[in-house]
């Protein structure tokens, strides 16, 4: 890196969206050939800053320099021409097409592709050898696991000549094994002279893979430090502006009566394949039961079936000891029984992005008397109700009339949690509660879930984060291939034991 100008130098970048001041005269220098982390709370301005660098937004003021040269980036094609590529949290792929087709899209007229698909195949083969990015160019993208879909996005950027790669929350949808593979790749890229900018909420990842880390808070750049000279607790305090508890502080559970149970539950997908296979479990008031497993092993289908969103192929569900008839397994009717649901995919199942926040904040409950009578909605009441939720759950910005899509992922998540939790549930089903959520919000969400448990609520938690499962759960149920492979108490297990169960291996049972 010696003697090379910075890969990126941003000076005085300023951006407003109406009353929201997203970036406030931000300066940032990223050394060439380095892995540079950017952290901050949801809404701190990280993604806005990178969107300006990639040409999605144009700064109101400030200067961008790439490799020492001033550039004017007004669209992604200009960023690509400057050697900048971006891998988004939500992949920009066309799932019915092949890997080759996806990599070609948008670059059909480029010099690289002048020789057609054969030349591109050769380039993909070279990138596979050089960086370990091996993938079948004829594979259908929609059939690939999420880790390989992300690999396609990285290949798209490299094929277009990217020397600077921006990754926005790249591990939000990855398993621990996929995340480790990604980090190995990033280190290889940096060793070959590429520059990586990593936006993430996960401080463990920052400490493991970055050379430098910059911290943003409320639109401002508050610090840039060598990663080796800081710690997770120091970074968390810089992000939030106060000390943050990085562990979950909770007393032992006092479980009560069984609130929710499944007996021999089987759920099939559209092709008739069992996704949940003869599963039985129970959930008591005053406890948190965590469901652990590698993504795609039935946890999502289990959660959706318990919430009334998927039909049962076999078995039954009981609420307070009473079996439910088929017509009672309906999300609206289950809400009436106090069974509420925070879905795993907030954008697809929890919110309507084009709606105003105040509309998303009442989804599923819009018929309640508090919001009006008949077809007449008390709009002022809805807005006031949402404003209170935003205050109580620290949703930023406090803008009930702002479109839901304009909020960061973590603030969207807090909006969903506020909507469900404020209904005083008897049973709360929670999927991936802190996916894409910053450290301050994680602390808040964890405390709220523990408080609900202590109030006697039965909480079922699905998370791919083993650390979160072990920290929050009073009992851990592990799934593999749609079946339960074991149950553990957090104090009696570790990540290795749970990892083996997630692979279908129970050493304890084998040793017995």
C-alpha positions in Angstrom: 0.0 0.0 0.0 3.0 2.3 0.4 3.2 5.1 -2.2 -0.3 4.4 -3.6 -2.8 7.2 -3.3 -5.9 6.3 -1.3 -8.4 4.1 -3.2 -11.2 6.4 -2.0 -11.1 9.9 -0.4 -14.4 11.6 0.4 -14.4 15.2 1.6 -17.3 17.1 3.1 -20.0 14.8 1.7 -23.4 16.2 2.7 -26.9 14.8 1.9 -30.4 15.7 3.0 -33.7 14.0 2.3 -36.2 16.6 3.2 -35.9 17.2 6.9 -33.6 14.2 7.4 -29.9 15.2 7.4 -28.4 11.8 6.4 -24.8 12.8 5.9 -23.2 15.8 7.6 -20.0 16.9 5.9 -18.5 13.4 6.1 -14.8 12.8 5.4 -13.5 9.3 4.7 -10.1 8.0 3.5 -9.8 4.3 2.5 -6.3 3.0 1.8 -5.7 1.0 -1.4 -5.5 -2.8 -0.9 -7.1 -2.7 2.5 -10.3 -4.0 4.1 -12.0 -0.9 5.7 -15.1 -1.4 7.9 -17.8 1.1 8.4 -20.1 0.7 11.4 -22.9 2.7 13.0 -26.4 2.4 14.2 -29.3 2.0 11.8 -29.9 5.4 10.3 -26.4 6.6 11.0 -25.8 7.3 7.3 -23.5 4.4 6.3 -25.6 3.1 3.4 -26.4 6.7 2.2 -22.7 7.4 2.1 -22.0 4.3 0.1 -25.0 4.9 -2.2 -23.5 8.3 -3.0 -20.1 6.6 -3.8 -21.9 4.1 -6.0 -24.0 6.7 -7.8 -27.5 5.8 -6.4 -27.7 9.3 -4.9 -25.8 12.5 -5.7 -24.3 14.5 -2.8 -25.6 17.9 -2.1 -22.0 19.0 -1.4 -18.5 17.5 -1.1 -15.9 15.8 -3.3 -15.1 12.2 -4.3 -11.6 11.2 -5.3 -10.8 7.7 -6.7 -7.1 6.7 -6.7 -6.3 10.4 -6.2 -8.4 11.7 -9.1 -11.6 13.8 -8.6 -14.6 12.1 -10.1 -18.3 13.1 -10.5 -20.4 10.0 -9.9 -24.1 10.5 -10.8 -25.1 7.0 -11.7 -23.9 3.4 -11.0 -22.5 3.1 -14.5 -20.2 6.0 -13.7 -19.1 4.2 -10.5 -18.5 1.0 -12.4 -16.4 3.0 -15.0 -14.4 4.3 -12.1 -13.6 0.8 -10.9 -16.2 0.6 -8.1 -18.5 -2.4 -7.5 -21.2 -2.9 -4.9 -22.8 -6.0 -3.5 -26.1 -5.1 -1.9 -27.7 -6.7 1.2 -30.7 -7.7 -1.0 -29.2 -9.3 -4.1 -29.8 -7.7 -7.5 -30.2 -11.0 -9.4 -32.8 -12.5 -11.8 -33.4 -15.9 -10.2 -34.8 -17.8 -13.3 -31.7 -17.0 -15.3 -28.3 -18.8 -15.2 -25.2 -17.5 -13.5 -23.7 -16.6 -16.9 -26.8 -14.7 -17.9 -26.8 -12.7 -14.6 -23.2 -11.8 -14.9 -23.8 -10.6 -18.5 -26.8 -8.5 -17.7 -26.0 -4.8 -18.0 -22.6 -5.4 -19.5 -23.7 -6.8 -22.9 -22.0 -4.0 -24.8 -18.8 -3.9 -22.8 -15.4 -4.7 -24.3 -15.1 -7.9 -22.3 -18.2 -9.4 -23.8 -17.5 -8.4 -27.4 -16.4 -12.0 -28.0 -19.6 -13.3 -26.5 -20.4 -15.9 -23.8 -17.4 -18.0 -24.5 -15.0 -15.2 -23.5 -17.1 -14.6 -20.3 -16.9 -18.3 -19.4 -13.1 -18.0 -19.7 -13.1 -15.0 -17.4 -15.3 -16.7 -14.8 -13.0 -19.6 -14.9 -10.0 -17.4 -14.3 -11.7 -15.6 -11.4 -12.6 -19.0 -10.0 -9.0 -20.0 -10.0 -7.5 -16.7 -8.8 -10.0 -16.0 -6.0 -11.6 -19.4 -5.2 -14.9 -18.1 -6.7 -15.7 -21.4 -8.4 -19.3 -21.7 -9.6 -21.2 -23.4 -12.4 -21.9 -20.8 -15.1 -24.9 -22.8 -16.3 -26.6 -23.1 -12.8 -30.0 -21.5 -12.4 -29.4 -18.7 -9.8 -32.8 -19.3 -8.0 -31.6 -22.9 -7.3 -28.4 -21.8 -5.6 -28.0 -21.4 -1.8 -27.7 -17.9 -0.7 -23.9 -18.0 -0.2 -23.4 -18.9 -3.9 -25.9 -16.2 -4.9 -23.7 -13.7 -3.1 -20.7 -15.2 -5.0 -22.5 -14.3 -8.3 -22.9 -10.7 -7.1 -19.2 -10.5 -6.4 -18.3 -12.1 -9.8 -20.6 -9.5 -11.5 -18.5 -6.7 -9.9 -15.1 -8.3 -10.7 -16.0 -9.0 -14.3 -16.8 -5.3 -14.7 -13.3 -4.5 -13.6 -14.0 -3.4 -10.0 -10.8 -2.6 -8.0 -13.0 -1.3 -5.1 -15.7 -3.5 -3.7 -18.4 -2.3 -1.4 -20.3 -4.9 0.6 -23.5 -3.8 2.5 -24.3 -6.2 5.4 -22.9 -9.1 3.4 -23.4 -11.7 6.2 -27.0 -10.8 7.1 -28.4 -13.9 5.2 -25.3 -16.2 5.5 -24.7 -19.2 7.7 -21.6 -19.0 9.9 -19.8 -21.3 7.5 -20.7 -19.1 4.5 -19.6 -16.0 6.4 -16.2 -17.6 7.1 -15.8 -18.5 3.4 -16.7 -14.9 2.5 -14.0 -13.5 4.8 -11.4 -15.8 3.4 -12.3 -14.4 -0.1 -12.1 -10.8 1.1 -8.6 -11.4 2.5 -7.5 -12.9 -0.8 -9.0 -10.0 -2.8 -7.1 -7.5 -0.5 -3.9 -9.4 -0.9 -4.2 -9.1 -4.7 -4.5 -5.3 -4.4 -8.3 -4.9 -4.4 -9.9 -2.6 -1.8 -12.9 -3.7 0.2 -15.3 -1.5 2.1 -17.4 -3.6 4.5 -20.6 -2.2 6.0 -21.7 -4.4 8.9 -23.4 -4.3 12.3 -21.5 -7.3 13.6 -18.5 -6.2 15.6 -17.0 -9.7 15.7 -16.7 -9.5 11.9 -15.1 -6.1 12.0 -12.5 -7.3 14.5 -11.8 -10.5 12.5 -11.4 -9.2 8.9 -10.8 -5.4 8.7 -7.6 -3.3 8.8 -9.3 0.0 9.7 -12.7 0.8 10.9 -14.7 4.1 10.7 -17.6 4.8 13.0 -20.7 6.9 12.0 -23.3 8.3 14.4 -26.4 10.3 13.4 -25.0 11.3 10.0 -21.5 12.2 11.1 -18.1 10.5 11.0 -17.0 10.3 14.6 -13.9 8.2 14.4 -11.5 6.2 12.2 -9.1 3.9 14.0 -6.9 0.9 13.2 -8.9 -2.3 14.0 -5.9 -3.7 16.0 -6.1 -0.7 18.3 -9.7 -0.9 19.3 -12.2 -3.4 20.8 -15.9 -4.3 20.4 -16.9 -2.4 23.5 -15.1 0.7 22.4 -16.6 0.6 19.0 -20.1 0.0 20.5 -19.7 3.0 22.7 -18.6 5.2 19.7 -21.6 4.0 17.7 -24.2 4.6 20.3 -22.6 7.4 22.3 -22.9 5.5 25.6 -21.7 2.3 27.1 -23.5 -0.8 25.6 -24.0 -4.1 27.3 -22.7 -6.7 24.9 -24.1 -9.7 26.9 -27.7 -10.6 27.8 -28.3 -10.1 31.5 -31.2 -12.2 32.7 -32.3 -14.2 35.7 -33.2 -17.9 35.5 -36.6 -18.6 33.9 -39.7 -19.6 35.9 -41.7 -21.6 33.3 -45.4 -21.9 33.8 -48.1 -23.8 32.0 -47.8 -24.9 28.4 -49.1 -22.2 26.1 -48.4 -23.6 22.7 -47.6 -27.1 21.6 -47.1 -29.1 18.3 -47.6 -32.8 18.1 -46.4 -34.8 15.2 -46.4 -31.7 13.0 -45.5 -32.2 9.3 -45.4 -29.4 6.7 -44.8 -30.0 3.0 -43.7 -27.5 0.3 -45.4 -27.1 -3.1 -43.6 -30.1 -4.4 -44.8 -32.3 -1.6 -41.4 -32.5 0.1 -41.6 -32.5 3.9 -40.0 -29.3 5.2 -41.1 -30.0 8.8 -41.1 -33.7 9.5 -43.0 -35.2 12.5 -42.0 -32.4 14.9 -43.3 -32.2 18.5 -42.4 -29.4 20.9 -44.0 -27.4 23.7 -43.6 -23.8 24.8 -44.4 -22.6 28.3 -45.2 -19.2 29.6 -42.2 -17.5 31.1 -39.6 -19.1 28.9 -37.7 -18.5 25.7 -37.2 -21.6 23.5 -34.6 -21.1 20.8 -34.7 -23.0 17.5 -31.2 -23.4 16.1 -30.2 -24.8 12.7 -28.5 -23.9 9.4 -30.9 -21.9 7.3 -33.2 -24.1 5.1 -33.6 -26.9 7.6 -37.3 -26.3 8.4 -37.1 -23.5 11.0 -38.9 -21.0 8.7 -41.7 -23.4 7.8 -42.1 -24.4 11.5 -42.5 -20.8 12.5 -44.9 -20.0 9.7 -47.0 -23.1 10.4 -47.3 -22.2 14.1 -48.4 -18.7 13.0 -51.2 -20.2 10.8 -49.4 -19.2 7.5 -48.8 -22.8 6.3 -51.2 -25.7 6.3 -50.4 -28.9 8.2 -50.0 -32.1 6.3 -50.1 -34.1 9.5 -50.2 -33.5 13.3 -51.9 -30.9 15.3 -51.3 -27.6 17.2 -52.6 -26.9 20.7 -53.1 -23.6 22.4 -53.5 -23.8 26.1 -54.0 -27.5 25.8 -56.8 -27.3 23.3 -56.3 -28.7 19.8 -57.0 -26.2 17.0 -59.3 -27.1 14.1 -58.1 -26.5 10.6 -60.2 -23.3 10.2 -58.7 -22.0 13.5 -55.2 -22.1 12.1 -55.6 -18.7 10.6 -53.2 -15.7 11.4 -56.1 -13.4 12.3 -57.8 -15.9 14.6 -54.5 -16.8 16.3 -53.9 -13.1 17.0 -57.2 -13.1 18.7 -55.9 -15.8 21.0 -52.8 -13.7 21.8 -50.4 -15.5 19.5 -48.4 -12.9 17.7 -45.7 -13.2 15.1 -42.6 -11.3 14.1 -41.7 -12.8 10.6 -38.2 -13.6 9.5 -38.5 -11.6 6.3 -39.8 -8.1 7.3 -40.0 -6.8 3.8 -41.9 -9.7 2.3 -44.1 -10.7 5.2 -44.0 -8.0 7.9 -44.3 -4.7 6.1 -45.5 -3.0 2.9 -42.5 -0.9 1.7 -44.6 1.6 -0.4 -46.9 2.3 2.6 -46.3 5.1 5.1 -44.8 3.9 8.3 -48.1 4.6 10.2 -49.9 2.2 7.8 -47.3 -0.5 8.2 -47.4 0.0 12.0 -51.1 -1.2 12.1 -51.0 -4.0 9.6 -53.2 -6.9 10.8 -54.8 -4.7 13.4 -56.4 -2.0 11.2 -59.9 -3.1 12.1 -59.4 -2.4 15.8 -61.8 0.3 17.2 -58.9 2.5 18.3 -58.1 3.2 14.7 -61.6 4.2 13.7 -65.1 2.8 13.0 -66.4 1.0 9.9 -64.6 2.1 6.8 -63.6 5.5 8.4 -60.0 5.5 9.7 -59.0 7.9 12.4 -55.8 9.0 10.5 -54.7 11.4 13.2 -55.1 8.7 15.8 -53.1 6.2 13.7 -50.3 8.8 13.2 -50.2 9.6 17.0 -50.2 5.9 17.8 -47.2 5.3 15.5 -45.4 8.3 16.8 -45.6 6.8 20.3 -44.4 3.4 19.1 -41.5 5.2 17.4 -40.6 7.0 20.6 -40.9 3.9 22.8 -38.8 1.7 20.4 -36.4 4.4 19.3 -37.4 4.2 15.6 -35.4 6.8 13.6 -36.4 9.1 12.1 -39.5 9.8 14.1 -41.5 10.3 10.9 -44.9 8.4 10.9 -45.7 9.7 7.4 -42.4 8.6 5.8 -42.6 5.7 3.4 -41.7 2.4 5.1 -39.1 1.7 2.4 -37.1 4.9 3.4 -36.3 3.5 6.8 -33.1 1.5 7.4 -33.5 -2.3 7.9 -33.0 -2.1 11.6 -35.6 0.6 12.1 -38.1 -1.3 9.9 -37.5 -4.3 12.3 -38.2 -2.1 15.4 -41.4 -1.0 13.7 -42.5 -4.6 13.3 -41.5 -5.5 16.9 -43.4 -2.5 18.3 -46.5 -3.4 16.4 -46.6 -7.0 17.7 -45.2 -6.6 21.2 -47.5 -3.7 22.1 -50.5 -6.1 21.7 -49.5 -7.8 24.9 -49.0 -11.3 23.5 -49.4 -14.5 25.4 -47.2 -16.3 22.9 -44.7 -14.5 20.7 -43.1 -16.2 17.6 -40.0 -14.3 16.6 -37.9 -15.0 13.5 -34.4 -13.5 13.1 -35.2 -10.6 15.5 -31.8 -8.8 15.0 -31.0 -9.6 11.3 -29.4 -6.4 9.9 -29.9 -4.6 13.2 -27.2 -2.4 14.9 -25.6 -3.1 18.2 -27.7 -0.5 20.2 -30.9 -1.9 18.7 -29.8 -5.5 19.4 -29.3 -4.6 23.1 -32.8 -3.0 23.1 -34.5 -6.0 21.4 -32.8 -8.6 23.6 -33.8 -6.7 26.7 -37.4 -6.5 25.5 -37.6 -10.2 24.7 -36.3 -11.1 28.2 -38.7 -8.6 29.8 -41.6 -10.3 28.0 -40.4 -13.7 29.2 -40.3 -12.3 32.8 -43.9 -11.0 32.4 -45.0 -14.6 31.6 -45.0 -14.5 27.8 -44.0 -17.7 26.0 -41.4 -16.8 23.4 -40.3 -19.0 20.5 -37.1 -17.6 18.9 -35.7 -18.7 15.5 -32.2 -17.3 14.7 -29.2 -18.4 12.6 -27.0 -16.6 15.1 -25.8 -19.2 17.5 -24.5 -16.6 19.9 -28.0 -15.0 20.1 -29.7 -18.4 20.6 -27.3 -19.3 23.4 -27.6 -15.9 25.1 -31.4 -15.6 25.1 -32.8 -19.2 25.2 -33.8 -21.1 28.3 -34.1 -24.2 26.1 -32.5 -24.8 22.7 -34.1 -27.1 20.1 -31.9 -28.0 17.2 -33.3 -28.8 13.7 -31.7 -30.6 10.7 -33.5 -31.7 7.6 -36.9 -30.8 9.0 -36.5 -32.9 12.1 -35.5 -32.2 15.7 -32.0 -33.6 16.3 -31.6 -32.6 19.9 -32.6 -30.4 22.8 -30.1 -28.7 25.2 -29.9 -26.2 28.0 -27.6 -23.3 27.2 -25.5 -24.0 30.3 -25.0 -27.6 29.3 -23.8 -27.1 25.7 -21.4 -25.2 23.5 -21.1 -24.1 19.8 -19.4 -27.3 18.8 -22.1 -29.5 20.3 -24.9 -27.4 18.7 -23.0 -27.3 15.4 -22.9 -31.1 15.3 -26.6 -31.3 16.1 -27.2 -28.8 13.2 -25.4 -31.4 11.0 -27.6 -34.2 12.3 -25.0 -35.7 14.7 -25.8 -36.2 18.4 -22.5 -37.3 20.1 -24.2 -37.7 23.4 -26.8 -40.0 22.1 -24.2 -42.0 20.3 -22.1 -42.3 23.4 -25.0 -43.5 25.6 
